[in-house]
Amino acid sequence: MNELMARFEQAVQDSRLLSKKPDNGTLLQIYALYKQATLGNNPNKRPSFTDTLARLKHDAWKGLEGTTTQQAMQNYIDLIESLKN
């Protein structure tokens, strides 16, 4: 787990240095994977329909419900690595 955590933390750093900004769908994936990896399942109520971005973020994170911390970290690492190329 320590090695995975170190690789995850490096991927978080790398995500801030990407040469090209990812599209909105990919940004939502990055957000959701980060939240699932660091906080686990989304415990929050779905935001109001008037707050579109908050709903999109909520739904992306909620879609990962049941994903383990380790799997979310690995998926985050893999996604950031794919964006670095």
N, C-alpha and C positions, 0 to 999 in steps of 0.2 A: 504493500500500500504506500509506503514512503516514496518509492521510486515513481509510482503513478502520480502521487501528489506533487512531486517535484516537476514531473513532465507537464502536469496540468497547470501549475503555476507559471511555468515557462511559456506555455501556450497562451495563457492570459496576457502575459507581457507581449508576446508576439502579435496578439490580436490588435494591439494598439499601434503596431508598426507596419501594418499591411500597406503595400504600395498602392493598392486600389481599394476604394471603399466597396464593400459587398452590397449586393442589391438588398432591398427591404426584406424579402423572404429569408435570405441568408442571415441578415441581422437578427431577425426574430428567432431563427434556429440557434444562433450563438447565444442570445439572451436566455432562451428557454433551457438550453443545455447547461449554461453557467448556473442558473437558479436551481435546477434539479441536482446538479453536482454539489452545490454548496449548501442548499437548504432542504433538499428532498421534495416530497410532493407539495403541490401548491395548496395551502390551507385557506386561501382567500376566497371571498365571494366574488362572483363575476361583476365587473364594473358596469355602470350604467351604459346603455346603448349610445348615449351622447358622447362618451369618451372612447372614441374608436381605437386610438392607439393603445390605451390601457386594456381594452377588451382583446385586441390582437395579441398583446403580450401575455395576458392571462390565459387565453386559449392555447397559445403555443406551449406555455409551461404546463398547463393542465393536460395537454396531449401526451406528455412524457410521464404521466402518473404511473407509478409502479416500476419505473426504470431505476435500477440501483445507482448509488453514488458512483461506484467504480465504472459502471457502464456509461453513465452520463459523462464522467471525466474522460474516458477513452474516446467517446463519440465527439466530444468537444475538441480534444487533441487532434483527432483525425480530420475534423472539419477545418480547423485552423491550418493544419499542414497542407490540406488541399488548396487553400486560398493563398498560400505563400508562393505557389508555383505559377 
